[in-house]
Amino acid sequence: MLHNPNNWHWVNKNAAGWTKKWLEENLADVQASAGGVSAKIDKVTSMDGDVDVNQRKGKVITIFDVKLVLEYSGKTADDEAVTGNITIPEVAHDTEEDEYVFDIDIFAESSSKQPVKDLVRSTLVPQLRTIFAKLGPALVSEHGKDIQHAPSNNPSSGWRTPTHLQPSEAAAAAAAAAPTTASNKTSNVNTTTVSANEEFRTTAAELYATFTDPARIAAFTRAQPKLFEGAKVGGKFEIFGGNVSGSYLALEEPRRIVQSWRLDQWPAGHFSTLELVFDQNDVDGVTVMRVEWKGVPVGQEEVTRRNWNEYYVRSIKTTFGFGTIL
C-alpha cells in the first residue's frame, strides 16, 4: 500500500522494463513499401539508459533518456534481402519530435541495397518520430496511478515520514524494470541479453576461421586451448586458461556461429548462448561482427563486454591486423 498523504512526498518508479516492452509492441507495426521496395522494424536490439516516473507535490512527471538500437529488414525491387540497424543515440523526455537523430546502417552493405536504406530514411523514420513522441504521455498514464493517491483515497495527512513503495510493490516494480531478463531454468540464475557490434577489415570467411581454427584461437588467446574438441556441433572448448569455456551449438560457414559460453566466475554450471553473425560489406572491404549473448547473469553485463572487447576484439585486431584499435 502506498502511504503518501496529499501526494506530498517524492515517489519514484523505475519503468525501464515496461518501456522496452511498450516500444517492442508499438514498433512492431512500423513498415513501408514503395516501388517494389519494402522495409519494416523487426526488433528492439538494445535499450540503454534510465526511465523513471516520479510524483512530488501532487504532480506526476517522467524523466527518461535512453539510447535505442533497432533492427530492420527489407527487400529491394529485385527481391534482394536487406538487414540493418537504426541507432537513435538519444530518446529523452525533453527531446522534440523533430530533434531525434537516426543513424542507419546496412549489414553487408552494397549499392544495390541503397533503395531500402532510402525507404527507411524517408518513410520509417517519420513513423518512429511519431511513436517516440507518445512515450512520455504513455508512461504517465500507465504508471501515475501507482505512485499517486486518487483524491478519494488519500490517507491521513498526519503521516509525516517520507514514504516509498512497499516491499511487494517495489519487487513488482523491479520485476517490471527488467523484462529483458529471464530465469535460467537449469541453474536458477537471473539473466539478461547483451549485444555488441564490431567492424573488422577482413572477410567473413577469415573471421569465421578465427573462431573455429585452433591455431588461430591459440594465436589471439596467446596460449593453446586447454580443451578443444573441434569446431563441430557439440565440440567443447576451454580457452584463456579455462577462464572461458563452452561448446559449439551451430555452425553456418562462413556467416554464423552459435556457442554455449561462460566465464569461470559465473555461477557453477551456468552458460549463456553466444551468437556471432558476420556480415561482409564488399563496398568498404569490412565485415561487421554482430554479437548477442542470451543468458548473461544480471550484474555481469559490463564484465562480459569489457572482457570481450579486451581479450577478443582488441586481440584479434592486433594479432591478425584486422582493424584499427580505438
C-alpha positions as CSV (number, residue, x, y, z in Angstrom):
1,M,0.0,0.0,0.0
2,L,1.2,3.5,-0.9
3,H,1.3,5.9,2.1
4,N,1.8,9.4,0.8
5,P,-0.7,11.9,2.3
6,N,-1.8,14.7,-0.1
7,N,0.7,13.2,-2.6
8,W,3.3,15.4,-1.0
9,H,6.4,13.2,-0.8
10,W,8.7,12.3,-3.7
11,V,7.8,8.8,-5.1
12,N,9.8,7.2,-7.9
13,K,9.1,4.2,-10.1
14,N,11.6,2.6,-12.5
15,A,9.7,2.0,-15.7
16,A,12.6,0.8,-18.0
17,G,11.2,-2.7,-18.4
18,W,7.7,-1.5,-19.2
19,T,9.2,1.0,-21.7
20,K,11.1,-1.6,-23.6
21,K,8.0,-3.8,-23.9
22,W,6.0,-0.8,-25.0
23,L,8.5,0.0,-27.7
24,E,8.6,-3.6,-28.9
25,E,4.8,-3.6,-29.2
26,N,4.4,-0.2,-30.8
27,L,7.3,-0.6,-33.2
28,A,6.0,-4.0,-34.5
29,D,3.7,-2.3,-37.0
30,V,6.3,0.1,-38.4
31,Q,6.7,-0.8,-42.0
32,A,6.6,0.7,-45.5
33,S,6.7,-0.2,-49.2
34,A,7.1,1.8,-52.4
35,G,8.0,0.9,-55.9
36,G,8.6,-2.7,-55.1
37,V,10.9,-1.8,-52.2
38,S,9.9,-2.8,-48.6
39,A,11.2,-2.3,-45.1
40,K,10.0,-3.0,-41.6
41,I,11.2,-2.8,-38.0
42,D,12.0,-6.3,-36.7
43,K,13.0,-5.8,-33.1
44,V,14.5,-3.6,-30.4
45,T,18.1,-4.9,-30.2
46,S,19.0,-2.9,-27.2
47,M,17.8,-0.1,-24.9
48,D,20.4,1.5,-22.6
49,G,19.6,4.3,-20.2
50,D,17.1,5.2,-17.5
51,V,13.3,5.6,-17.4
52,D,11.6,6.9,-14.3
53,V,8.1,8.1,-13.4
54,N,8.1,10.5,-10.4
55,Q,5.5,12.1,-8.2
56,R,6.0,15.1,-6.0
57,K,3.6,17.6,-4.5
58,G,0.7,16.1,-6.5
59,K,2.4,16.3,-9.9
60,V,3.4,13.2,-11.9
61,I,6.3,13.6,-14.3
62,T,8.5,11.2,-16.3
63,I,12.3,11.6,-16.8
64,F,13.9,9.3,-19.3
65,D,17.0,9.3,-21.5
66,V,17.8,6.1,-23.5
67,K,19.8,5.0,-26.5
68,L,18.0,2.6,-28.8
69,V,19.3,0.2,-31.4
70,L,16.6,-1.2,-33.7
71,E,17.0,-4.0,-36.3
72,Y,15.2,-3.7,-39.6
73,S,14.8,-5.8,-42.7
74,G,13.5,-5.3,-46.2
75,K,13.7,-6.2,-49.8
76,T,14.8,-4.4,-53.0
77,A,12.7,-4.3,-56.1
78,D,14.8,-7.2,-57.3
79,D,13.8,-9.2,-54.2
80,E,17.3,-8.9,-52.6
81,A,17.1,-9.3,-48.8
82,V,18.4,-6.4,-46.7
83,T,19.0,-6.2,-43.0
84,G,20.5,-3.4,-40.8
85,N,20.4,-1.3,-37.7
86,I,18.9,2.0,-36.8
87,T,20.6,3.7,-33.9
88,I,18.9,6.5,-32.0
89,P,21.5,8.0,-29.7
90,E,19.0,9.8,-27.5
91,V,15.3,9.3,-26.9
92,A,14.6,11.6,-23.9
93,H,11.7,13.3,-22.1
94,D,12.8,16.7,-23.3
95,T,13.6,15.8,-27.0
96,E,11.2,17.4,-29.5
97,E,9.8,15.2,-32.3
98,D,12.0,16.9,-34.9
99,E,15.2,16.6,-32.8
100,Y,15.7,12.8,-32.9
101,V,18.8,11.6,-34.7
102,F,18.7,8.4,-36.7
103,D,21.9,6.6,-37.8
104,I,21.0,4.0,-40.4
105,D,23.4,1.1,-41.2
106,I,23.1,-1.8,-43.6
107,F,24.7,-5.2,-42.8
108,A,26.8,-6.4,-45.7
109,E,26.3,-3.1,-47.5
110,S,26.2,-2.8,-51.3
111,S,24.9,-0.2,-53.7
112,S,22.1,-2.5,-54.8
113,K,20.7,-2.3,-51.2
114,Q,20.6,1.5,-51.1
115,P,16.9,1.8,-52.0
116,V,15.9,0.0,-48.8
117,K,18.1,2.4,-46.7
118,D,16.5,5.3,-48.6
119,L,13.0,4.0,-47.8
120,V,13.9,3.6,-44.1
121,R,15.1,7.2,-44.0
122,S,12.1,8.7,-45.9
123,T,9.2,6.6,-44.5
124,L,10.1,4.6,-41.4
125,V,11.9,7.4,-39.6
126,P,8.8,9.7,-39.6
127,Q,6.8,6.9,-38.1
128,L,9.4,6.4,-35.4
129,R,9.4,10.1,-34.6
130,T,5.6,10.0,-34.0
131,I,5.9,6.9,-31.8
132,F,8.7,8.3,-29.7
133,A,6.7,11.5,-29.1
134,K,3.9,9.3,-27.5
135,L,6.2,7.6,-25.0
136,G,6.1,10.3,-22.3
137,P,2.3,10.6,-22.1
138,A,2.1,6.8,-22.1
139,L,4.4,6.5,-19.2
140,V,2.5,9.0,-17.1
141,S,-0.9,7.4,-18.0
142,E,0.3,3.9,-17.2
143,H,2.3,4.4,-14.0
144,G,1.0,7.6,-12.5
145,K,-1.8,5.7,-10.7
146,D,0.8,3.5,-9.0
147,I,2.7,6.4,-7.3
148,Q,-0.2,8.9,-6.6
149,H,-3.3,8.6,-4.5
150,A,-6.6,9.4,-6.1
151,P,-8.4,12.3,-4.3
152,S,-11.0,9.9,-2.8
153,N,-8.3,7.6,-1.4
154,N,-5.9,9.9,0.4
155,P,-4.7,8.7,3.8
156,S,-4.5,10.9,6.8
157,S,-2.3,14.0,6.4
158,G,-0.9,13.1,9.9
159,W,1.5,10.8,8.1
160,R,4.8,12.7,8.2
161,T,7.5,10.2,7.2
162,P,8.8,10.3,3.6
163,T,7.5,7.1,2.1
164,H,8.4,4.8,-0.7
165,L,6.8,1.9,-2.4
166,Q,6.2,-1.0,0.0
167,P,8.4,-4.1,-0.5
168,S,5.8,-6.0,-2.5
169,E,5.2,-3.0,-4.8
170,A,9.0,-2.4,-5.1
171,A,9.5,-6.0,-6.0
172,A,6.8,-5.7,-8.7
173,A,8.4,-2.5,-10.0
174,A,11.8,-4.2,-10.1
175,A,10.4,-7.1,-12.0
176,A,8.8,-4.8,-14.5
177,A,12.1,-2.9,-14.9
178,A,13.8,-6.0,-16.4
179,P,11.6,-7.8,-18.9
180,T,14.8,-8.4,-20.9
181,T,15.9,-10.7,-18.1
182,A,14.9,-14.2,-17.5
183,S,15.5,-17.0,-15.0
184,N,17.7,-19.8,-16.4
185,K,15.7,-22.9,-15.6
186,T,18.7,-25.2,-15.2
187,S,20.8,-23.0,-12.9
188,N,18.1,-20.6,-11.5
189,V,20.2,-17.5,-12.4
190,N,18.6,-14.2,-13.3
191,T,19.9,-13.3,-16.7
192,T,19.8,-10.7,-19.4
193,T,20.8,-10.2,-23.0
194,V,24.0,-8.4,-24.1
195,S,24.6,-7.2,-27.7
196,A,27.6,-5.7,-29.4
197,N,28.7,-4.8,-33.0
198,E,32.3,-4.6,-34.1
199,E,33.9,-3.8,-37.5
200,F,36.9,-5.7,-38.9
201,R,38.8,-5.1,-42.0
202,T,38.7,-8.6,-43.3
203,T,36.3,-11.1,-44.9
204,A,33.6,-13.1,-43.2
205,A,35.5,-16.3,-44.0
206,E,38.6,-15.0,-42.2
207,L,36.6,-14.1,-39.1
208,Y,34.8,-17.4,-39.2
209,A,38.1,-19.2,-39.3
210,T,39.4,-17.1,-36.4
211,F,36.7,-18.6,-34.1
212,T,36.9,-22.2,-35.4
213,D,40.6,-22.9,-36.2
214,P,42.5,-24.0,-33.1
215,A,45.8,-22.5,-34.4
216,R,44.1,-19.1,-34.8
217,I,42.4,-19.4,-31.4
218,A,45.8,-20.1,-29.8
219,A,47.2,-17.1,-31.6
220,F,44.8,-14.5,-30.3
221,T,44.3,-16.0,-26.8
222,R,48.2,-16.2,-26.5
223,A,48.0,-19.9,-25.4
224,Q,47.0,-23.3,-26.6
225,P,43.4,-24.1,-25.7
226,K,43.1,-26.1,-22.5
227,L,40.4,-28.1,-24.3
228,F,39.4,-28.2,-27.9
229,E,37.2,-31.0,-29.3
230,G,36.9,-29.4,-32.7
231,A,34.6,-26.8,-34.4
232,K,31.6,-29.1,-34.7
233,V,28.2,-29.2,-33.1
234,G,28.8,-30.5,-29.5
235,G,32.5,-29.8,-29.6
236,K,33.7,-28.4,-26.3
237,F,36.4,-25.8,-25.7
238,E,38.2,-24.2,-22.8
239,I,40.4,-21.2,-23.6
240,F,42.2,-18.4,-21.7
241,G,43.5,-21.0,-19.2
242,G,39.9,-22.2,-18.6
243,N,38.5,-18.8,-17.8
244,V,36.2,-19.1,-20.8
245,S,34.5,-22.4,-21.7
246,G,31.6,-23.7,-23.7
247,S,30.7,-25.7,-26.8
248,Y,29.6,-25.2,-30.4
249,L,25.9,-25.3,-30.9
250,A,25.5,-24.3,-34.5
251,L,27.9,-23.5,-37.4
252,E,27.0,-22.0,-40.7
253,E,30.2,-21.3,-42.6
254,P,31.2,-18.5,-43.2
255,R,28.4,-16.4,-41.7
256,R,27.2,-17.7,-38.3
257,I,28.5,-19.4,-35.2
258,V,26.5,-20.2,-32.0
259,Q,28.2,-21.3,-28.8
260,S,27.3,-22.1,-25.3
261,W,29.7,-19.7,-23.5
262,R,30.6,-18.9,-19.9
263,L,33.1,-17.0,-17.8
264,D,34.6,-19.0,-15.0
265,Q,33.4,-16.5,-12.4
266,W,29.8,-17.1,-13.3
267,P,27.6,-19.4,-11.1
268,A,28.6,-23.0,-11.5
269,G,27.1,-24.8,-14.4
270,H,25.5,-21.7,-16.0
271,F,26.1,-21.0,-19.7
272,S,24.9,-18.2,-21.9
273,T,24.1,-18.6,-25.6
274,L,26.6,-16.6,-27.7
275,E,25.6,-15.9,-31.3
276,L,28.2,-14.5,-33.8
277,V,27.0,-13.2,-37.2
278,F,29.5,-12.0,-39.8
279,D,28.1,-9.5,-42.3
280,Q,30.6,-8.8,-45.1
281,N,30.5,-5.4,-46.8
282,D,32.1,-5.6,-50.2
283,V,31.8,-1.9,-50.8
284,D,34.1,-0.9,-47.9
285,G,36.0,-4.1,-47.6
286,V,34.9,-4.7,-44.0
287,T,32.9,-7.3,-42.0
288,V,30.6,-6.4,-39.2
289,M,30.5,-8.9,-36.4
290,R,27.2,-8.9,-34.6
291,V,27.4,-10.4,-31.2
292,E,24.5,-11.4,-28.9
293,W,24.7,-13.2,-25.6
294,K,21.4,-14.6,-24.2
295,G,21.6,-15.6,-20.6
296,V,24.3,-13.4,-19.2
297,P,23.9,-13.3,-15.4
298,V,22.5,-10.0,-14.2
299,G,25.3,-7.8,-12.9
300,Q,27.9,-9.4,-15.2
301,E,27.0,-7.3,-18.3
302,E,29.9,-4.8,-18.1
303,V,32.4,-7.5,-17.1
304,T,31.3,-9.5,-20.1
305,R,31.6,-6.6,-22.5
306,R,34.9,-5.5,-21.1
307,N,36.5,-8.9,-21.4
308,W,35.1,-9.4,-24.8
309,N,36.5,-6.1,-26.1
310,E,39.9,-6.6,-24.5
311,Y,40.6,-10.3,-25.0
312,Y,38.7,-11.0,-28.2
313,V,38.2,-7.8,-30.3
314,R,41.4,-6.0,-29.5
315,S,43.5,-9.2,-29.5
316,I,42.1,-10.4,-32.8
317,K,42.7,-7.0,-34.5
318,T,46.3,-6.7,-33.2
319,T,47.1,-10.4,-33.9
320,F,45.8,-10.6,-37.4
321,G,45.8,-6.9,-38.5
322,F,42.1,-6.8,-38.9
323,G,41.5,-3.2,-38.0
324,T,42.3,0.0,-36.1
325,I,42.4,-0.2,-32.3
326,L,40.4,2.6,-30.7
